[in-house]
Each structure stands twice: as structure tokens, then as C-alpha cells.
Amino acid sequence: MPFIDFRSDTVTKPTPEMRRAMSEAEVGDDVYGEDPTVNR
């Protein structure tokens, strides 16, 4: 039986590609209508 680790989102280390995607992401506050991804 395989072991399933449900902590993955708290112990996973982002790769350089993941960090780049986060740093380049369009962001904004959806409550104030500033999030371009929500507005699209």
C-alpha cells in the first residue's frame, strides 16, 4: 500500500520555474476590481 503524504503543500519547495511564474504573475485585489485574471 503506497504512503500518501498530505503535507505536500507545506513541505514542497518551489522550483526555479515555479518561482519565476510567481514573480511574473499578474496580480491585483479582486474585491477592488484590480485583478486582471478575475476581470477577464
PDB file of N, CA, C and O in Angstrom:
ATOM      1  N   MET A   1       0.849  -1.185   0.000  1.00  0.00           N
ATOM      2  CA  MET A   1       0.000   0.000   0.000  1.00  0.00           C
ATOM      3  C   MET A   1       0.891   1.243   0.000  1.00  0.00           C
ATOM      4  O   MET A   1       1.756   1.375   0.865  1.00  0.00           O
ATOM      5  N   PRO A   2       0.691   2.168  -0.967  1.00  0.00           N
ATOM      6  CA  PRO A   2       1.547   3.368  -1.036  1.00  0.00           C
ATOM      7  C   PRO A   2       1.230   4.338   0.087  1.00  0.00           C
ATOM      8  O   PRO A   2       0.102   4.412   0.575  1.00  0.00           O
ATOM      9  N   PHE A   3       2.242   5.071   0.480  1.00  0.00           N
ATOM     10  CA  PHE A   3       2.099   6.097   1.504  1.00  0.00           C
ATOM     11  C   PHE A   3       1.724   7.411   0.826  1.00  0.00           C
ATOM     12  O   PHE A   3       2.382   7.821  -0.130  1.00  0.00           O
ATOM     13  N   ILE A   4       0.695   8.065   1.301  1.00  0.00           N
ATOM     14  CA  ILE A   4       0.271   9.345   0.746  1.00  0.00           C
ATOM     15  C   ILE A   4       0.580  10.438   1.762  1.00  0.00           C
ATOM     16  O   ILE A   4       0.103  10.400   2.896  1.00  0.00           O
ATOM     17  N   ASP A   5       1.376  11.400   1.347  1.00  0.00           N
ATOM     18  CA  ASP A   5       1.758  12.495   2.226  1.00  0.00           C
ATOM     19  C   ASP A   5       0.877  13.701   1.919  1.00  0.00           C
ATOM     20  O   ASP A   5       1.055  14.351   0.888  1.00  0.00           O
ATOM     21  N   PHE A   6      -0.057  14.000   2.789  1.00  0.00           N
ATOM     22  CA  PHE A   6      -0.988  15.101   2.575  1.00  0.00           C
ATOM     23  C   PHE A   6      -0.390  16.460   2.938  1.00  0.00           C
ATOM     24  O   PHE A   6      -1.051  17.490   2.808  1.00  0.00           O
ATOM     25  N   ARG A   7       0.870  16.456   3.395  1.00  0.00           N
ATOM     26  CA  ARG A   7       1.506  17.712   3.749  1.00  0.00           C
ATOM     27  C   ARG A   7       2.166  18.365   2.550  1.00  0.00           C
ATOM     28  O   ARG A   7       2.846  19.377   2.723  1.00  0.00           O
ATOM     29  N   SER A   8       2.007  17.852   1.370  1.00  0.00           N
ATOM     30  CA  SER A   8       2.786  18.288   0.222  1.00  0.00           C
ATOM     31  C   SER A   8       2.782  19.798   0.005  1.00  0.00           C
ATOM     32  O   SER A   8       3.799  20.355  -0.411  1.00  0.00           O
ATOM     33  N   ASP A   9       1.672  20.471   0.274  1.00  0.00           N
ATOM     34  CA  ASP A   9       1.650  21.912   0.035  1.00  0.00           C
ATOM     35  C   ASP A   9       2.425  22.689   1.088  1.00  0.00           C
ATOM     36  O   ASP A   9       2.697  23.874   0.896  1.00  0.00           O
ATOM     37  N   THR A  10       2.785  22.054   2.189  1.00  0.00           N
ATOM     38  CA  THR A  10       3.546  22.750   3.219  1.00  0.00           C
ATOM     39  C   THR A  10       5.016  22.347   3.235  1.00  0.00           C
ATOM     40  O   THR A  10       5.827  23.022   3.869  1.00  0.00           O
ATOM     41  N   VAL A  11       5.371  21.274   2.559  1.00  0.00           N
ATOM     42  CA  VAL A  11       6.764  20.834   2.556  1.00  0.00           C
ATOM     43  C   VAL A  11       7.403  20.884   1.170  1.00  0.00           C
ATOM     44  O   VAL A  11       8.610  20.678   1.043  1.00  0.00           O
ATOM     45  N   THR A  12       6.616  21.154   0.139  1.00  0.00           N
ATOM     46  CA  THR A  12       7.148  21.224  -1.213  1.00  0.00           C
ATOM     47  C   THR A  12       7.958  22.495  -1.395  1.00  0.00           C
ATOM     48  O   THR A  12       7.523  23.575  -0.995  1.00  0.00           O
ATOM     49  N   LYS A  13       9.115  22.375  -1.987  1.00  0.00           N
ATOM     50  CA  LYS A  13       9.961  23.526  -2.283  1.00  0.00           C
ATOM     51  C   LYS A  13       9.736  23.919  -3.740  1.00  0.00           C
ATOM     52  O   LYS A  13       9.826  23.066  -4.622  1.00  0.00           O
ATOM     53  N   PRO A  14       9.443  25.197  -4.013  1.00  0.00           N
ATOM     54  CA  PRO A  14       9.217  25.609  -5.395  1.00  0.00           C
ATOM     55  C   PRO A  14      10.491  25.511  -6.230  1.00  0.00           C
ATOM     56  O   PRO A  14      11.590  25.794  -5.752  1.00  0.00           O
ATOM     57  N   THR A  15      10.321  25.109  -7.468  1.00  0.00           N
ATOM     58  CA  THR A  15      11.433  25.031  -8.403  1.00  0.00           C
ATOM     59  C   THR A  15      11.724  26.447  -8.914  1.00  0.00           C
ATOM     60  O   THR A  15      10.911  27.350  -8.721  1.00  0.00           O
ATOM     61  N   PRO A  16      12.868  26.647  -9.559  1.00  0.00           N
ATOM     62  CA  PRO A  16      13.141  27.967 -10.146  1.00  0.00           C
ATOM     63  C   PRO A  16      12.050  28.400 -11.138  1.00  0.00           C
ATOM     64  O   PRO A  16      11.709  29.580 -11.216  1.00  0.00           O
ATOM     65  N   GLU A  17      11.510  27.441 -11.887  1.00  0.00           N
ATOM     66  CA  GLU A  17      10.434  27.774 -12.828  1.00  0.00           C
ATOM     67  C   GLU A  17       9.176  28.236 -12.093  1.00  0.00           C
ATOM     68  O   GLU A  17       8.499  29.166 -12.532  1.00  0.00           O
ATOM     69  N   MET A  18       8.870  27.583 -10.977  1.00  0.00           N
ATOM     70  CA  MET A  18       7.701  27.978 -10.183  1.00  0.00           C
ATOM     71  C   MET A  18       7.904  29.378  -9.609  1.00  0.00           C
ATOM     72  O   MET A  18       6.982  30.193  -9.623  1.00  0.00           O
ATOM     73  N   ARG A  19       9.100  29.660  -9.107  1.00  0.00           N
ATOM     74  CA  ARG A  19       9.389  30.992  -8.558  1.00  0.00           C
ATOM     75  C   ARG A  19       9.278  32.064  -9.639  1.00  0.00           C
ATOM     76  O   ARG A  19       8.759  33.152  -9.388  1.00  0.00           O
ATOM     77  N   ARG A  20       9.763  31.756 -10.840  1.00  0.00           N
ATOM     78  CA  ARG A  20       9.686  32.713 -11.938  1.00  0.00           C
ATOM     79  C   ARG A  20       8.222  32.986 -12.292  1.00  0.00           C
ATOM     80  O   ARG A  20       7.831  34.137 -12.486  1.00  0.00           O
ATOM     81  N   ALA A  21       7.418  31.928 -12.374  1.00  0.00           N
ATOM     82  CA  ALA A  21       5.999  32.098 -12.695  1.00  0.00           C
ATOM     83  C   ALA A  21       5.302  32.955 -11.641  1.00  0.00           C
ATOM     84  O   ALA A  21       4.472  33.800 -11.977  1.00  0.00           O
ATOM     85  N   MET A  22       5.635  32.742 -10.376  1.00  0.00           N
ATOM     86  CA  MET A  22       5.020  33.538  -9.305  1.00  0.00           C
ATOM     87  C   MET A  22       5.444  34.998  -9.401  1.00  0.00           C
ATOM     88  O   MET A  22       4.627  35.900  -9.214  1.00  0.00           O
ATOM     89  N   SER A  23       6.731  35.231  -9.694  1.00  0.00           N
ATOM     90  CA  SER A  23       7.216  36.609  -9.733  1.00  0.00           C
ATOM     91  C   SER A  23       6.694  37.364 -10.947  1.00  0.00           C
ATOM     92  O   SER A  23       6.608  38.592 -10.918  1.00  0.00           O
ATOM     93  N   GLU A  24       6.342  36.648 -12.018  1.00  0.00           N
ATOM     94  CA  GLU A  24       5.851  37.291 -13.232  1.00  0.00           C
ATOM     95  C   GLU A  24       4.328  37.303 -13.336  1.00  0.00           C
ATOM     96  O   GLU A  24       3.782  37.821 -14.311  1.00  0.00           O
ATOM     97  N   ALA A  25       3.645  36.748 -12.359  1.00  0.00           N
ATOM     98  CA  ALA A  25       2.190  36.632 -12.417  1.00  0.00           C
ATOM     99  C   ALA A  25       1.515  38.001 -12.328  1.00  0.00           C
ATOM    100  O   ALA A  25       1.976  38.896 -11.620  1.00  0.00           O
ATOM    101  N   GLU A  26       0.419  38.138 -13.058  1.00  0.00           N
ATOM    102  CA  GLU A  26      -0.408  39.338 -12.939  1.00  0.00           C
ATOM    103  C   GLU A  26      -1.173  39.230 -11.630  1.00  0.00           C
ATOM    104  O   GLU A  26      -1.793  38.202 -11.355  1.00  0.00           O
ATOM    105  N   VAL A  27      -1.135  40.268 -10.831  1.00  0.00           N
ATOM    106  CA  VAL A  27      -1.830  40.220  -9.547  1.00  0.00           C
ATOM    107  C   VAL A  27      -2.628  41.495  -9.331  1.00  0.00           C
ATOM    108  O   VAL A  27      -2.381  42.517  -9.971  1.00  0.00           O
ATOM    109  N   GLY A  28      -3.566  41.419  -8.440  1.00  0.00           N
ATOM    110  CA  GLY A  28      -4.385  42.560  -8.058  1.00  0.00           C
ATOM    111  C   GLY A  28      -5.476  42.094  -7.118  1.00  0.00           C
ATOM    112  O   GLY A  28      -5.743  40.897  -7.009  1.00  0.00           O
ATOM    113  N   ASP A  29      -6.097  43.022  -6.451  1.00  0.00           N
ATOM    114  CA  ASP A  29      -7.142  42.706  -5.477  1.00  0.00           C
ATOM    115  C   ASP A  29      -8.478  42.552  -6.192  1.00  0.00           C
ATOM    116  O   ASP A  29      -8.958  43.486  -6.834  1.00  0.00           O
ATOM    117  N   ASP A  30      -9.079  41.360  -6.077  1.00  0.00           N
ATOM    118  CA  ASP A  30     -10.346  41.121  -6.761  1.00  0.00           C
ATOM    119  C   ASP A  30     -11.494  41.916  -6.156  1.00  0.00           C
ATOM    120  O   ASP A  30     -12.434  42.268  -6.868  1.00  0.00           O
ATOM    121  N   VAL A  31     -11.442  42.205  -4.873  1.00  0.00           N
ATOM    122  CA  VAL A  31     -12.522  42.954  -4.221  1.00  0.00           C
ATOM    123  C   VAL A  31     -12.601  44.371  -4.781  1.00  0.00           C
ATOM    124  O   VAL A  31     -13.690  44.924  -4.933  1.00  0.00           O
ATOM    125  N   TYR A  32     -11.448  44.953  -5.085  1.00  0.00           N
ATOM    126  CA  TYR A  32     -11.402  46.312  -5.623  1.00  0.00           C
ATOM    127  C   TYR A  32     -11.388  46.343  -7.150  1.00  0.00           C
ATOM    128  O   TYR A  32     -11.209  47.401  -7.753  1.00  0.00           O
ATOM    129  N   GLY A  33     -11.579  45.172  -7.775  1.00  0.00           N
ATOM    130  CA  GLY A  33     -11.644  45.109  -9.221  1.00  0.00           C
ATOM    131  C   GLY A  33     -10.291  45.298  -9.897  1.00  0.00           C
ATOM    132  O   GLY A  33     -10.229  45.722 -11.050  1.00  0.00           O
ATOM    133  N   GLU A  34      -9.203  44.984  -9.185  1.00  0.00           N
ATOM    134  CA  GLU A  34      -7.864  45.195  -9.717  1.00  0.00           C
ATOM    135  C   GLU A  34      -7.183  43.911 -10.217  1.00  0.00           C
ATOM    136  O   GLU A  34      -6.059  43.975 -10.714  1.00  0.00           O
ATOM    137  N   ASP A  35      -7.827  42.771 -10.096  1.00  0.00           N
ATOM    138  CA  ASP A  35      -7.205  41.507 -10.515  1.00  0.00           C
ATOM    139  C   ASP A  35      -7.526  41.239 -11.976  1.00  0.00           C
ATOM    140  O   ASP A  35      -8.670  40.938 -12.317  1.00  0.00           O
ATOM    141  N   PRO A  36      -6.509  41.348 -12.851  1.00  0.00           N
ATOM    142  CA  PRO A  36      -6.773  41.194 -14.276  1.00  0.00           C
ATOM    143  C   PRO A  36      -7.283  39.813 -14.659  1.00  0.00           C
ATOM    144  O   PRO A  36      -8.040  39.690 -15.621  1.00  0.00           O
ATOM    145  N   THR A  37      -6.893  38.780 -13.940  1.00  0.00           N
ATOM    146  CA  THR A  37      -7.365  37.447 -14.285  1.00  0.00           C
ATOM    147  C   THR A  37      -8.836  37.276 -13.933  1.00  0.00           C
ATOM    148  O   THR A  37      -9.568  36.586 -14.643  1.00  0.00           O
ATOM    149  N   VAL A  38      -9.272  37.897 -12.850  1.00  0.00           N
ATOM    150  CA  VAL A  38     -10.697  37.846 -12.478  1.00  0.00           C
ATOM    151  C   VAL A  38     -11.496  38.721 -13.440  1.00  0.00           C
ATOM    152  O   VAL A  38     -12.586  38.344 -13.869  1.00  0.00           O
ATOM    153  N   ASN A  39     -10.960  39.875 -13.772  1.00  0.00           N
ATOM    154  CA  ASN A  39     -11.677  40.806 -14.655  1.00  0.00           C
ATOM    155  C   ASN A  39     -11.863  40.242 -16.049  1.00  0.00           C
ATOM    156  O   ASN A  39     -12.865  40.532 -16.702  1.00  0.00           O
ATOM    157  N   ARG A  40     -10.913  39.438 -16.521  1.00  0.00           N
ATOM    158  CA  ARG A  40     -11.067  38.829 -17.848  1.00  0.00           C
ATOM    159  C   ARG A  40     -12.196  37.836 -17.839  1.00  0.00           C
ATOM    160  O   ARG A  40     -12.483  37.217 -18.864  1.00  0.00           O
TER     161      ARG A  40
END
